[in-house]
Amino acid sequence: MEREVRERLERKHKDDVRYSKEFSVFVGNLPSELDQYGLRGISKKASNVCDVQISMTRTRKSRFAFIRFHKEEDAVRVLNCYMVLL
């Protein structure tokens, strides 16, 4: 029993370390037609995407997203590629 608990804690710690090394990019004022799959597709053209999370402001007037990448270089590549859109 103790061994199982110890192994679970070690796996959880490894997962926490893995997530702490990911890099996020904030994207604001998303159009209502764009969903997470569309945003992921646009971002994947420039680099490898780990995760996409879309949310709304409290007033529900605008939407924003966080795009997570495994490497800092991937996040920078997306920013450099799409900076013209800003």
ROLO-833438 format. One record per atom (N, C-alpha, C, O, CB): residue in one letter; atom name; x, z, y. Coordinates in nm, 4 decimals, decimal comma, padded with zeros to 6 digits. Glycine has a CB too. Example, Ala and Ser with C-alpha at 12.3 -4.5 7.8 and 13.67 -1.06 7.14 Angstrom:
res;atom;x;z;y
a;N;01,3190;00,7800;-00,5690
a;CA;01,2300;00,7800;-00,4500
a;C;01,3200;00,7800;-00,3300
a;O;01,4236;00,8465;-00,3319
a;CB;01,1308;00,9046;-00,4473
s;N;01,2850;00,7080;-00,2250
s;CA;01,3670;00,7140;-00,1060
s;C;01,2900;00,7870;00,0030
s;O;01,3409;00,8039;00,1138
s;CB;01,4084;00,5725;-00,0598
***
This chain:
res;atom;x;z;y
m;N;00,0825;00,0000;-00,1195
m;CA;00,0000;00,0000;00,0000
m;C;00,0870;00,0000;00,1260
m;O;00,0632;-00,0785;00,2178
m;CB;-00,0939;00,1212;-00,0002
e;N;00,1872;00,0875;00,1307
e;CA;00,2753;00,0929;00,2470
e;C;00,3490;-00,0386;00,2661
e;O;00,3705;-00,0830;00,3789
e;CB;00,3753;00,2072;00,2328
r;N;00,3868;-00,0996;00,1567
r;CA;00,4590;-00,2266;00,1631
r;C;00,3722;-00,3345;00,2278
r;O;00,4206;-00,4119;00,3105
r;CB;00,5032;-00,2708;00,0222
e;N;00,2438;-00,3398;00,1903
e;CA;00,1519;-00,4379;00,2486
e;C;00,1370;-00,4173;00,3984
e;O;00,1388;-00,5138;00,4749
e;CB;00,0151;-00,4296;00,1811
v;N;00,1224;-00,2933;00,4407
v;CA;00,1078;-00,2627;00,5829
v;C;00,2338;-00,3033;00,6582
v;O;00,2264;-00,3626;00,7658
v;CB;00,0786;-00,1125;00,6038
r;N;00,3494;-00,2712;00,6010
r;CA;00,4757;-00,3061;00,6649
r;C;00,4888;-00,4578;00,6785
r;O;00,5320;-00,5071;00,7827
r;CB;00,5941;-00,2490;00,5847
e;N;00,4515;-00,5323;00,5734
e;CA;00,4598;-00,6782;00,5779
e;C;00,3645;-00,7358;00,6829
e;O;00,3998;-00,8309;00,7526
e;CB;00,4283;-00,7375;00,4398
r;N;00,2452;-00,6794;00,6946
r;CA;00,1502;-00,7259;00,7968
r;C;00,2056;-00,7025;00,9369
r;O;00,1959;-00,7896;01,0234
r;CB;00,0144;-00,6545;00,7812
l;N;00,2635;-00,5850;00,9590
l;CA;00,3205;-00,5554;01,0903
l;C;00,4367;-00,6480;01,1230
l;O;00,4513;-00,6920;01,2370
l;CB;00,3665;-00,4104;01,0966
e;N;00,5196;-00,6777;01,0230
e;CA;00,6310;-00,7696;01,0454
e;C;00,5803;-00,9089;01,0793
e;O;00,6349;-00,9744;01,1681
e;CB;00,7216;-00,7751;00,9221
r;N;00,4759;-00,9554;01,0095
r;CA;00,4184;-01,0874;01,0399
r;C;00,3586;-01,0888;01,1787
r;O;00,3757;-01,1860;01,2523
r;CB;00,3116;-01,1258;00,9365
k;N;00,2883;-00,9823;01,2165
k;CA;00,2284;-00,9745;01,3491
k;C;00,3365;-00,9776;01,4562
k;O;00,3218;-01,0447;01,5584
k;CB;00,1431;-00,8474;01,3627
h;N;00,4446;-00,9051;01,4326
h;CA;00,5549;-00,9039;01,5289
h;C;00,6145;-01,0440;01,5420
h;O;00,6451;-01,0875;01,6530
h;CB;00,6640;-00,8024;01,4861
k;N;00,6311;-01,1146;01,4316
k;CA;00,6846;-01,2508;01,4372
k;C;00,5908;-01,3412;01,5159
k;O;00,6365;-01,4239;01,5948
k;CB;00,7061;-01,3069;01,2953
d;N;00,4594;-01,3264;01,4956
d;CA;00,3620;-01,4060;01,5695
d;C;00,3690;-01,3756;01,7185
d;O;00,3628;-01,4674;01,8004
d;CB;00,2206;-01,3799;01,5169
d;N;00,3820;-01,2478;01,7551
d;CA;00,3920;-01,2102;01,8960
d;C;00,5150;-01,2712;01,9601
d;O;00,5090;-01,3185;02,0736
d;CB;00,3954;-01,0586;01,9108
v;N;00,6255;-01,2706;01,8893
v;CA;00,7487;-01,3287;01,9415
v;C;00,7307;-01,4789;01,9582
v;O;00,7780;-01,5369;02,0559
v;CB;00,8684;-01,2979;01,8481
r;N;00,6626;-01,5420;01,8634
r;CA;00,6413;-01,6862;01,8713
r;C;00,5601;-01,7201;01,9954
r;O;00,5949;-01,8136;02,0676
r;CB;00,5703;-01,7380;01,7448
y;N;00,4547;-01,6476;02,0214
y;CA;00,3709;-01,6765;02,1369
y;C;00,4410;-01,6453;02,2679
y;O;00,4134;-01,7096;02,3692
y;CB;00,2423;-01,5985;02,1283
s;N;00,5294;-01,5499;02,2681
s;CA;00,5972;-01,5147;02,3918
s;C;00,6942;-01,6239;02,4360
s;O;00,7361;-01,6249;02,5517
s;CB;00,6710;-01,3832;02,3750
k;N;00,7305;-01,7151;02,3474
k;CA;00,8240;-01,8210;02,3812
k;C;00,7525;-01,9505;02,4196
k;O;00,8185;-02,0529;02,4375
k;CB;00,9177;-01,8462;02,2651
e;N;00,6219;-01,9491;02,4325
e;CA;00,5491;-02,0687;02,4718
e;C;00,5361;-02,0735;02,6232
e;O;00,5439;-01,9708;02,6906
e;CB;00,4104;-02,0729;02,4052
f;N;00,5164;-02,1924;02,6754
f;CA;00,5122;-02,2136;02,8190
f;C;00,3779;-02,2728;02,8573
f;O;00,3288;-02,3640;02,7909
f;CB;00,6273;-02,3052;02,8647
s;N;00,3180;-02,2214;02,9644
s;CA;00,1855;-02,2650;03,0081
s;C;00,1928;-02,3401;03,1402
s;O;00,2766;-02,3130;03,2262
s;CB;00,0919;-02,1453;03,0212
v;N;00,1006;-02,4363;03,1523
v;CA;00,0839;-02,5113;03,2763
v;C;-00,0611;-02,4930;03,3198
v;O;-00,1532;-02,5122;03,2405
v;CB;00,1206;-02,6642;03,2582
f;N;-00,0806;-02,4560;03,4457
f;CA;-00,2147;-02,4384;03,5010
f;C;-00,2613;-02,5707;03,5613
f;O;-00,1873;-02,6367;03,6342
f;CB;-00,2169;-02,3248;03,6080
v;N;-00,3863;-02,6085;03,5294
v;CA;-00,4470;-02,7290;03,5854
v;C;-00,5791;-02,6881;03,6485
v;O;-00,6656;-02,6328;03,5805
v;CB;-00,4677;-02,8403;03,4759
g;N;-00,5956;-02,7143;03,7766
g;CA;-00,7176;-02,6748;03,8469
g;C;-00,8066;-02,7924;03,8809
g;O;-00,7650;-02,9079;03,8723
g;CB;-00,6828;-02,6011;03,9724
n;N;-00,9307;-02,7620;03,9201
n;CA;-01,0297;-02,8609;03,9628
n;C;-01,0532;-02,9716;03,8598
n;O;-01,0493;-03,0901;03,8928
n;CB;-00,9864;-02,9225;04,0931
l;N;-01,0774;-02,9317;03,7356
l;CA;-01,1034;-03,0302;03,6310
l;C;-01,2422;-03,0909;03,6475
l;O;-01,3368;-03,0198;03,6813
l;CB;-01,0897;-02,9662;03,4923
p;N;-01,2559;-03,2208;03,6242
p;CA;-01,3891;-03,2809;03,6273
p;C;-01,4731;-03,2302;03,5103
p;O;-01,4192;-03,1964;03,4049
p;CB;-01,3793;-03,4348;03,6235
s;N;-01,6025;-03,2251;03,5285
s;CA;-01,6909;-03,1714;03,4240
s;C;-01,6915;-03,2579;03,2985
s;O;-01,7239;-03,2085;03,1905
s;CB;-01,8326;-03,1585;03,4773
e;N;-01,6569;-03,3848;03,3100
e;CA;-01,6577;-03,4748;03,1938
e;C;-01,5373;-03,4538;03,1021
e;O;-01,5401;-03,4946;02,9860
e;CB;-01,6609;-03,6194;03,2405
l;N;-01,4334;-03,3913;03,1526
l;CA;-01,3106;-03,3752;03,0752
l;C;-01,3188;-03,2507;02,9882
l;O;-01,3362;-03,1400;03,0391
l;CB;-01,1885;-03,3674;03,1682
d;N;-01,3062;-03,2685;02,8569
d;CA;-01,3076;-03,1543;02,7653
d;C;-01,1663;-03,1270;02,7158
d;O;-01,0717;-03,1945;02,7565
d;CB;-01,4031;-03,1801;02,6457
q;N;-01,1517;-03,0270;02,6270
q;CA;-01,0185;-02,9880;02,5805
q;C;-00,9489;-03,0995;02,5032
q;O;-00,8264;-03,1106;02,5067
q;CB;-01,0282;-02,8644;02,4934
y;N;-01,0271;-03,1826;02,4331
y;CA;-00,9661;-03,2900;02,3555
y;C;-00,9127;-03,3997;02,4467
y;O;-00,8071;-03,4570;02,4201
y;CB;-01,0670;-03,3482;02,2567
g;N;-00,9850;-03,4286;02,5533
g;CA;-00,9382;-03,5267;02,6500
g;C;-00,8137;-03,4798;02,7221
g;O;-00,7194;-03,5568;02,7407
g;CB;-01,0465;-03,5571;02,7499
l;N;-00,8128;-03,3540;02,7627
l;CA;-00,6974;-03,2976;02,8314
l;C;-00,5772;-03,2916;02,7380
l;O;-00,4642;-03,3172;02,7796
l;CB;-00,7298;-03,1580;02,8854
r;N;-00,6016;-03,2580;02,6126
r;CA;-00,4937;-03,2559;02,5131
r;C;-00,4374;-03,3969;02,4938
r;O;-00,3160;-03,4149;02,4841
r;CB;-00,5449;-03,1990;02,3777
g;N;-00,5257;-03,4964;02,4884
g;CA;-00,4818;-03,6342;02,4704
g;C;-00,3977;-03,6834;02,5868
g;O;-00,2961;-03,7499;02,5665
g;CB;-00,6009;-03,7246;02,4522
i;N;-00,4392;-03,6515;02,7082
i;CA;-00,3625;-03,6906;02,8268
i;C;-00,2250;-03,6244;02,8237
i;O;-00,1242;-03,6890;02,8523
i;CB;-00,4384;-03,6521;02,9568
s;N;-00,2205;-03,4969;02,7893
s;CA;-00,0938;-03,4224;02,7885
s;C;-00,0025;-03,4670;02,6761
s;O;00,1196;-03,4680;02,6920
s;CB;-00,1203;-03,2735;02,7762
k;N;-00,0604;-03,5044;02,5618
k;CA;00,0214;-03,5449;02,4473
k;C;00,0955;-03,6747;02,4729
k;O;00,1955;-03,7029;02,4069
k;CB;-00,0649;-03,5594;02,3241
k;N;00,0477;-03,7547;02,5683
k;CA;00,1188;-03,8780;02,6004
k;C;00,2577;-03,8486;02,6543
k;O;00,3487;-03,9303;02,6403
k;CB;00,0399;-03,9604;02,7016
a;N;00,2742;-03,7331;02,7155
a;CA;00,4031;-03,6968;02,7739
a;C;00,4842;-03,6039;02,6852
a;O;00,6071;-03,6113;02,6867
a;CB;00,3821;-03,6323;02,9077
s;N;00,4200;-03,5160;02,6074
s;CA;00,4945;-03,4195;02,5257
s;C;00,4036;-03,3538;02,4230
s;O;00,2850;-03,3854;02,4138
s;CB;00,5597;-03,3123;02,6144
n;N;00,4612;-03,2613;02,3456
n;CA;00,3884;-03,1920;02,2390
n;C;00,3079;-03,0755;02,2945
n;O;00,3627;-02,9870;02,3602
n;CB;00,4854;-03,1421;02,1315
v;N;00,1779;-03,0756;02,2680
v;CA;00,0879;-02,9707;02,3170
v;C;00,0646;-02,8694;02,2067
v;O;00,0414;-02,9063;02,0916
v;CB;-00,0470;-03,0304;02,3654
c;N;00,0708;-02,7421;02,2415
c;CA;00,0442;-02,6342;02,1468
c;C;-00,1042;-02,5977;02,1478
c;O;-00,1668;-02,5852;02,0425
c;CB;00,1300;-02,5106;02,1800
d;N;-00,1603;-02,5804;02,2699
d;CA;-00,2976;-02,5326;02,2814
d;C;-00,3518;-02,5674;02,4196
d;O;-00,2766;-02,5771;02,5165
d;CB;-00,3053;-02,3797;02,2562
v;N;-00,4847;-02,5863;02,4272
v;CA;-00,5521;-02,6117;02,5547
v;C;-00,6701;-02,5162;02,5649
v;O;-00,7494;-02,5043;02,4716
v;CB;-00,5990;-02,7613;02,5666
q;N;-00,6815;-02,4481;02,6789
q;CA;-00,7944;-02,3578;02,7016
q;C;-00,8558;-02,3910;02,8375
q;O;-00,7885;-02,3838;02,9403
q;CB;-00,7495;-02,2073;02,6952
i;N;-00,9851;-02,4277;02,8368
i;CA;-01,0564;-02,4604;02,9594
i;C;-01,1528;-02,3478;02,9931
i;O;-01,2234;-02,2974;02,9057
i;CB;-01,1318;-02,5948;02,9455
s;N;-01,1558;-02,3082;03,1206
s;CA;-01,2444;-02,2013;03,1673
s;C;-01,3096;-02,2425;03,2985
s;O;-01,2735;-02,3434;03,3590
s;CB;-01,1666;-02,0684;03,1847
m;N;-01,4073;-02,1612;03,3413
m;CA;-01,4741;-02,1840;03,4692
m;C;-01,4477;-02,0653;03,5608
m;O;-01,4200;-01,9543;03,5152
m;CB;-01,6269;-02,2058;03,4497
t;N;-01,4570;-02,0912;03,6917
t;CA;-01,4458;-01,9806;03,7860
t;C;-01,5714;-01,8954;03,7762
t;O;-01,6699;-01,9380;03,7159
t;CB;-01,4247;-02,0323;03,9313
r;N;-01,5699;-01,7792;03,8327
r;CA;-01,6858;-01,6895;03,8253
r;C;-01,8093;-01,7498;03,8904
r;O;-01,9215;-01,7239;03,8470
r;CB;-01,6534;-01,5567;03,8911
t;N;-01,7895;-01,8293;03,9934
t;CA;-01,9034;-01,8914;04,0621
t;C;-01,9495;-02,0193;03,9925
t;O;-02,0491;-02,0799;04,0319
t;CB;-01,8669;-01,9222;04,2072
r;N;-01,8767;-02,0596;03,8891
r;CA;-01,9061;-02,1795;03,8102
r;C;-01,9063;-02,3075;03,8936
r;O;-01,9727;-02,4050;03,8586
r;CB;-02,0398;-02,1640;03,7421
k;N;-01,8329;-02,3064;04,0023
k;CA;-01,8242;-02,4249;04,0872
k;C;-01,7089;-02,5156;04,0478
k;O;-01,7133;-02,6358;04,0739
k;CB;-01,8096;-02,3842;04,2318
s;N;-01,6067;-02,4607;03,9859
s;CA;-01,4944;-02,5437;03,9441
s;C;-01,4412;-02,4965;03,8093
s;O;-01,4630;-02,3827;03,7677
s;CB;-01,3827;-02,5412;04,0499
r;N;-01,3712;-02,5870;03,7431
r;CA;-01,3134;-02,5583;03,6122
r;C;-01,1618;-02,5664;03,6220
r;O;-01,1069;-02,6388;03,7051
r;CB;-01,3671;-02,6567;03,5044
f;N;-01,0953;-02,4903;03,5354
f;CA;-00,9496;-02,4931;03,5295
f;C;-00,9062;-02,4815;03,3845
f;O;-00,9864;-02,4491;03,2970
f;CB;-00,8875;-02,3793;03,6151
a;N;-00,7790;-02,5081;03,3598
a;CA;-00,7276;-02,5038;03,2227
a;C;-00,5841;-02,4537;03,2210
a;O;-00,5111;-02,4608;03,3199
a;CB;-00,7360;-02,6425;03,1571
f;N;-00,5471;-02,4028;03,1041
f;CA;-00,4085;-02,3703;03,0742
f;C;-00,3693;-02,4546;02,9543
f;O;-00,4368;-02,4529;02,8513
f;CB;-00,3883;-02,2162;03,0465
i;N;-00,2607;-02,5278;02,9679
i;CA;-00,2073;-02,6081;02,8578
i;C;-00,0786;-02,5402;02,8143
i;O;00,0119;-02,5196;02,8953
i;CB;-00,1826;-02,7595;02,9002
r;N;-00,0704;-02,5053;02,6863
r;CA;00,0489;-02,4364;02,6357
r;C;00,1366;-02,5341;02,5584
r;O;00,0881;-02,6213;02,4862
r;CB;00,0094;-02,3166;02,5456
f;N;00,2670;-02,5165;02,5760
f;CA;00,3666;-02,5989;02,5097
f;C;00,4659;-02,5097;02,4365
f;O;00,4886;-02,3953;02,4759
f;CB;00,4391;-02,6898;02,6111
h;N;00,5247;-02,5626;02,3299
h;CA;00,6238;-02,4858;02,2545
h;C;00,7556;-02,4747;02,3295
h;O;00,8249;-02,3735;02,3192
h;CB;00,6473;-02,5494;02,1184
k;N;00,7902;-02,5781;02,4047
k;CA;00,9197;-02,5795;02,4735
k;C;00,9003;-02,5956;02,6236
k;O;00,8059;-02,6602;02,6692
k;CB;01,0089;-02,6927;02,4191
e;N;00,9903;-02,5363;02,6983
e;CA;00,9864;-02,5481;02,8437
e;C;01,0040;-02,6939;02,8859
e;O;00,9414;-02,7384;02,9822
e;CB;01,0954;-02,4601;02,9080
e;N;01,0881;-02,7681;02,8151
e;CA;01,1120;-02,9084;02,8482
e;C;00,9835;-02,9902;02,8406
e;O;00,9619;-03,0806;02,9213
e;CB;01,2171;-02,9676;02,7547
d;N;00,8976;-02,9578;02,7422
d;CA;00,7699;-03,0294;02,7289
d;C;00,6794;-03,0031;02,8488
d;O;00,6149;-03,0948;02,8996
d;CB;00,6984;-02,9881;02,5992
a;N;00,6746;-02,8784;02,8938
a;CA;00,5919;-02,8442;03,0097
a;C;00,6443;-02,9139;03,1350
a;O;00,5659;-02,9652;03,2148
a;CB;00,5887;-02,6915;03,0309
v;N;00,7743;-02,9158;03,1522
v;CA;00,8341;-02,9821;03,2687
v;C;00,8092;-03,1320;03,2628
v;O;00,7822;-03,1942;03,3655
v;CB;00,9856;-02,9534;03,2762
r;N;00,8179;-03,1912;03,1434
r;CA;00,7945;-03,3348;03,1272
r;C;00,6527;-03,3716;03,1687
r;O;00,6327;-03,4732;03,2353
r;CB;00,8197;-03,3774;02,9819
v;N;00,5544;-03,2913;03,1307
v;CA;00,4154;-03,3179;03,1693
v;C;00,3997;-03,3074;03,3201
v;O;00,3341;-03,3913;03,3818
v;CB;00,3193;-03,2201;03,0989
l;N;00,4592;-03,2054;03,3794
l;CA;00,4501;-03,1901;03,5245
l;C;00,5131;-03,3085;03,5968
l;O;00,4567;-03,3591;03,6939
l;CB;00,5174;-03,0601;03,5685
n;N;00,6282;-03,3526;03,5507
n;CA;00,6959;-03,4670;03,6133
n;C;00,6165;-03,5959;03,5936
n;O;00,6118;-03,6802;03,6832
n;CB;00,8374;-03,4836;03,5558
c;N;00,5551;-03,6113;03,4788
c;CA;00,4809;-03,7326;03,4480
c;C;00,3540;-03,7445;03,5297
c;O;00,3209;-03,8536;03,5762
c;CB;00,4474;-03,7369;03,3017
y;N;00,2819;-03,6344;03,5485
y;CA;00,1517;-03,6378;03,6130
y;C;00,1504;-03,5788;03,7539
y;O;00,0432;-03,5566;03,8101
y;CB;00,0534;-03,5651;03,5286
m;N;00,2661;-03,5536;03,8108
m;CA;00,2710;-03,4976;03,9454
m;C;00,2062;-03,5911;04,0474
m;O;00,1558;-03,5449;04,1498
m;CB;00,4155;-03,4689;03,9851
v;N;00,2069;-03,7202;04,0213
v;CA;00,1472;-03,8179;04,1123
v;C;-00,0037;-03,7986;04,1219
v;O;-00,0638;-03,8320;04,2239
v;CB;00,1792;-03,9604;04,0662
l;N;-00,0650;-03,7455;04,0174
l;CA;-00,2102;-03,7259;04,0180
l;C;-00,2522;-03,6120;04,1081
l;O;-00,3678;-03,6045;04,1498
l;CB;-00,2601;-03,7003;03,8781
l;N;-00,1581;-03,5224;04,1386
l;CA;-00,1912;-03,4076;04,2217
l;C;-00,1977;-03,4526;04,3623
l;O;-00,2244;-03,3722;04,4517
l;CB;-00,0907;-03,2941;04,2059
***
